[in-house]
Amino acid sequence: MTQLPTPLRLATPPASAAPGFGLIIVGDEILSGKRADKHLPKVIELLKARGLQLDYVDYVGDSPERITATLKRAFASNDVVFSCGGIGATPDDHTRQCAASALGLELVLHPQAEALIRQRMQDLAKEQGTLYEADRPDNIHRLNMGVFPVGAKIIPNPFNKIPGFSWGAVHFVPGFPVMAWPMIEWVLDTHYPQLFHRSDWTEKSVIVLGAMEATLTPLMEEIERVYAGVKVFSLPSVDHPQYGRHIELGVKGEAALVGQAYPALLAGLQGFNARLGPELVQK
């Protein structure tokens, strides 16, 4: 195998020193196929626009036991996690209760959430030309949407004022994209600007024609060993209309390290007499 050059050691801390980003999507309707999930591509887009990337996603149905277990993992992690769905006040909405259970805390009516929900009900009454009755049973029930685990902080909802909430680095928003997406943006821009563009992340890859992953695995492992901090990836295809059987082989990470690792990857491919197609760059 081609001898890899000694890499330049960067003075900046590795990207792994930053918290990861996770996404939880709650709802039977997603798992049954009744509705298609739109949150995953949008959250990837919102993070990417800020120089961040999503590390994992969990899908969970409307099972209180499964939601609680998923949230326990989220609270125990050092990650920034967004949870979409299940924070309403209907019988199939369990996320608020499961968050409290996962934390071992009581649920209480958040005073600021109560004020916002009451304001929303007054606005609706005015729009409908009716009298707002604060003690009417349905209005009392709507206040459940502001019942959060003790210590929660609200996430403002620009669409209808009904807030989401945060507890630590886990942030809960509704399942409706028109509400969830601006609320996620608000959380990112309010609480995590210090993480934006933390490192000059980039990705470089090349199309390797007719190659087999097993043959190239030793080279991939050697690149990751020598250039600690970069990730090597391979995306195989067996029936591409232009390239036929091929592998998109590349490295991603901080630009300075990728700038060293990628030429080393190309040099290593020469040792396999690999046939190379176009090169790709993504920032």
C-alpha positions as CSV (number, residue, x, y, z in Angstrom):
1,M,0.0,0.0,0.0
2,T,1.2,3.6,-0.7
3,Q,3.0,5.2,2.3
4,L,0.8,7.9,3.7
5,P,2.4,11.3,4.6
6,T,2.6,12.4,8.2
7,P,-0.4,14.7,8.9
8,L,-0.2,18.2,10.3
9,R,-1.6,18.2,13.8
10,L,-4.2,20.9,14.3
11,A,-4.1,23.2,17.3
12,T,-7.9,23.4,17.4
13,P,-9.9,20.8,19.4
14,P,-11.5,18.1,17.4
15,A,-15.1,18.3,16.4
16,S,-16.0,15.5,18.8
17,A,-15.4,18.0,21.7
18,A,-18.7,19.8,20.7
19,P,-22.1,18.3,21.7
20,G,-23.8,16.1,19.2
21,F,-27.2,16.9,17.7
22,G,-30.1,14.5,17.9
23,L,-33.6,14.4,16.7
24,I,-36.6,12.5,18.1
25,I,-39.8,12.2,16.0
26,V,-42.9,11.0,17.9
27,G,-46.1,9.7,16.4
28,D,-47.8,6.5,15.2
29,E,-48.8,8.3,12.1
30,I,-45.2,8.4,10.9
31,L,-44.5,4.8,11.6
32,S,-47.7,3.6,10.0
33,G,-47.0,5.7,6.8
34,K,-50.2,7.8,7.3
35,R,-47.9,10.8,7.2
36,A,-44.5,11.2,5.7
37,D,-41.8,12.7,8.0
38,K,-40.7,16.1,6.9
39,H,-38.7,17.0,10.0
40,L,-35.5,15.0,9.2
41,P,-34.5,16.8,6.0
42,K,-35.5,20.2,7.4
43,V,-33.5,19.8,10.6
44,I,-30.5,18.7,8.5
45,E,-30.9,21.8,6.5
46,L,-31.2,24.1,9.5
47,L,-28.1,22.7,11.1
48,K,-26.1,22.7,7.9
49,A,-26.9,26.4,7.4
50,R,-25.1,27.0,10.7
51,G,-22.1,24.8,10.1
52,L,-23.6,21.9,12.2
53,Q,-24.7,18.4,11.4
54,L,-27.2,15.9,12.7
55,D,-25.7,12.9,14.5
56,Y,-28.7,10.6,14.9
57,V,-32.5,10.4,14.7
58,D,-35.0,8.3,16.7
59,Y,-38.5,7.5,15.5
60,V,-40.9,6.4,18.2
61,G,-44.7,5.7,18.2
62,D,-47.2,6.9,20.7
63,S,-46.1,4.4,23.3
64,P,-45.5,6.1,26.7
65,E,-42.9,3.4,27.7
66,R,-40.9,3.8,24.5
67,I,-41.1,7.6,24.6
68,T,-39.9,7.6,28.2
69,A,-37.0,5.3,27.4
70,T,-36.0,7.4,24.4
71,L,-36.1,10.6,26.4
72,K,-34.1,9.1,29.3
73,R,-31.3,8.5,26.8
74,A,-31.6,12.0,25.5
75,F,-31.5,13.6,29.0
76,A,-28.5,11.4,30.0
77,S,-26.5,12.4,26.9
78,N,-24.4,15.5,26.4
79,D,-26.3,16.2,23.2
80,V,-28.6,18.9,21.9
81,V,-31.8,17.0,21.1
82,F,-34.9,18.2,19.4
83,S,-38.1,16.3,20.0
84,C,-41.0,16.8,17.6
85,G,-44.6,15.9,18.3
86,G,-46.8,14.7,21.1
87,I,-46.9,17.8,23.3
88,G,-50.6,18.6,22.7
89,A,-53.4,17.8,25.2
90,T,-55.3,15.0,23.5
91,P,-55.2,11.4,24.7
92,D,-52.6,10.3,22.2
93,D,-50.2,13.1,23.2
94,H,-47.8,11.6,25.8
95,T,-44.5,13.5,25.4
96,R,-44.9,16.1,28.2
97,Q,-45.8,13.4,30.7
98,C,-43.0,11.1,29.4
99,A,-40.4,13.9,29.8
100,A,-41.4,14.3,33.4
101,S,-41.3,10.6,34.0
102,A,-37.9,10.3,32.4
103,L,-36.6,13.1,34.6
104,G,-38.4,11.9,37.8
105,L,-40.1,15.3,38.1
106,E,-43.6,16.6,38.6
107,L,-45.6,18.3,35.9
108,V,-46.7,21.9,36.7
109,L,-48.4,24.7,34.8
110,H,-45.7,27.0,33.6
111,P,-46.9,30.6,34.4
112,Q,-45.6,32.1,31.2
113,A,-47.1,29.3,29.1
114,E,-50.4,29.9,30.9
115,A,-50.4,33.5,30.0
116,L,-49.6,32.8,26.4
117,I,-52.3,30.1,26.1
118,R,-54.9,32.4,27.7
119,Q,-53.8,35.2,25.3
120,R,-54.3,32.7,22.4
121,M,-57.8,31.8,23.6
122,Q,-58.7,35.5,23.9
123,D,-57.5,36.1,20.4
124,L,-59.5,33.2,19.0
125,A,-62.7,34.4,20.8
126,K,-62.2,37.9,19.4
127,E,-61.7,36.5,15.9
128,Q,-64.9,34.4,16.2
129,G,-66.9,37.3,17.7
130,T,-67.5,35.4,20.9
131,L,-67.0,36.1,24.6
132,Y,-63.8,34.6,26.2
133,E,-64.8,32.5,29.2
134,A,-61.7,31.6,31.2
135,D,-63.4,29.0,33.3
136,R,-65.2,27.1,30.5
137,P,-64.2,23.4,30.6
138,D,-62.6,23.4,27.1
139,N,-60.5,26.5,27.9
140,I,-59.4,25.0,31.2
141,H,-58.4,21.8,29.3
142,R,-56.3,23.8,26.8
143,L,-54.1,24.9,29.7
144,N,-52.7,21.4,29.8
145,M,-50.6,22.4,26.8
146,G,-48.6,24.5,29.2
147,V,-48.0,21.8,31.8
148,F,-44.3,21.0,31.7
149,P,-41.8,19.3,34.0
150,V,-40.6,21.4,36.9
151,G,-37.8,23.7,35.8
152,A,-38.7,23.8,32.1
153,K,-38.2,26.9,30.0
154,I,-40.6,27.8,27.2
155,I,-39.9,27.9,23.5
156,P,-42.0,30.7,21.8
157,N,-44.3,29.7,19.0
158,P,-44.7,32.4,16.4
159,F,-47.5,30.7,14.7
160,N,-50.2,30.5,17.4
161,K,-48.4,31.4,20.7
162,I,-48.8,27.9,22.2
163,P,-45.2,27.4,23.5
164,G,-43.0,24.4,23.4
165,F,-40.5,23.8,26.2
166,S,-36.9,23.0,26.9
167,W,-35.4,21.1,29.8
168,G,-31.6,21.2,29.8
169,A,-30.4,20.6,26.2
170,V,-33.6,18.7,25.2
171,H,-36.1,20.8,23.3
172,F,-39.7,19.9,22.7
173,V,-41.7,21.4,19.8
174,P,-45.0,20.4,18.2
175,G,-45.3,18.0,15.3
176,F,-46.6,20.6,12.9
177,P,-43.8,21.8,10.6
178,V,-45.2,25.3,10.4
179,M,-44.7,25.6,14.1
180,A,-41.8,23.3,14.8
181,W,-39.3,24.6,12.3
182,P,-39.2,28.3,13.3
183,M,-39.1,27.1,17.0
184,I,-36.1,24.9,16.3
185,E,-34.4,27.9,14.5
186,W,-35.1,30.1,17.6
187,V,-33.5,27.5,19.9
188,L,-30.4,27.2,17.7
189,D,-30.0,31.0,17.3
190,T,-30.8,31.8,20.9
191,H,-28.9,29.1,22.8
192,Y,-26.2,27.7,20.5
193,P,-24.7,30.5,18.3
194,Q,-21.3,29.7,20.0
195,L,-21.3,26.4,18.1
196,F,-22.0,27.8,14.7
197,H,-19.3,27.2,12.1
198,R,-17.1,25.9,14.9
199,S,-14.8,24.3,12.4
200,D,-14.4,24.7,8.7
201,W,-16.1,21.4,7.8
202,T,-15.8,20.0,4.3
203,E,-16.3,16.8,2.4
204,K,-14.3,15.5,-0.6
205,S,-14.9,12.3,-2.6
206,V,-14.2,10.6,-5.8
207,I,-16.1,8.1,-7.9
208,V,-14.2,4.8,-8.0
209,L,-15.4,2.7,-11.0
210,G,-16.0,-1.0,-10.7
211,A,-14.5,-1.2,-7.2
212,M,-15.4,-3.5,-4.3
213,E,-15.6,-2.1,-0.7
214,A,-13.9,-5.1,0.8
215,T,-10.8,-4.4,-1.4
216,L,-10.6,-0.8,-0.3
217,T,-11.4,-1.3,3.4
218,P,-7.7,-1.5,4.5
219,L,-7.0,1.9,2.8
220,M,-10.0,3.4,4.5
221,E,-8.9,2.2,7.9
222,E,-5.4,3.5,7.3
223,I,-6.6,6.9,6.4
224,E,-8.7,7.2,9.5
225,R,-5.8,5.9,11.6
226,V,-3.2,8.3,10.3
227,Y,-5.5,11.4,9.9
228,A,-7.3,11.2,13.3
229,G,-10.4,13.5,13.2
230,V,-11.5,12.8,9.6
231,K,-14.2,10.2,8.7
232,V,-13.8,8.1,5.6
233,F,-17.1,7.1,3.9
234,S,-18.0,4.8,1.0
235,L,-21.4,4.9,-0.8
236,P,-21.6,1.9,-3.2
237,S,-24.0,1.7,-6.1
238,V,-24.6,-1.3,-8.4
239,D,-26.8,0.1,-11.1
240,H,-26.0,3.8,-11.5
241,P,-27.3,5.0,-15.0
242,Q,-24.0,6.8,-15.7
243,Y,-21.3,5.1,-13.7
244,G,-22.7,1.5,-13.4
245,R,-21.1,-0.4,-10.5
246,H,-19.0,2.1,-8.5
247,I,-18.2,3.5,-5.0
248,E,-18.2,7.1,-4.0
249,L,-15.2,7.1,-1.7
250,G,-14.3,10.2,0.4
251,V,-13.3,11.9,3.6
252,K,-15.1,14.5,5.7
253,G,-14.1,16.7,8.6
254,E,-12.2,19.9,9.3
255,A,-11.0,21.4,6.1
256,A,-7.3,21.5,7.0
257,L,-7.3,17.7,7.8
258,V,-9.4,16.9,4.8
259,G,-6.9,18.8,2.7
260,Q,-4.2,16.3,3.8
261,A,-6.3,13.2,4.0
262,Y,-8.0,13.4,0.6
263,P,-4.7,13.5,-1.5
264,A,-3.5,10.6,0.6
265,L,-6.7,8.7,-0.2
266,L,-6.1,9.4,-4.0
267,A,-2.5,8.3,-3.7
268,G,-3.6,5.1,-1.9
269,L,-6.1,4.3,-4.7
270,Q,-3.2,4.3,-7.2
271,G,-1.9,1.3,-5.4
272,F,-5.1,-0.6,-6.4
273,N,-4.9,0.6,-10.1
274,A,-8.4,2.0,-9.5
275,R,-10.3,3.6,-12.3
276,L,-11.4,7.0,-11.1
277,G,-14.3,9.1,-12.2
278,P,-15.2,12.7,-11.2
279,E,-14.3,14.3,-7.9
280,L,-16.9,15.9,-5.7
281,V,-16.7,18.6,-3.0
282,Q,-19.3,19.6,-0.5
283,K,-19.0,22.4,2.1
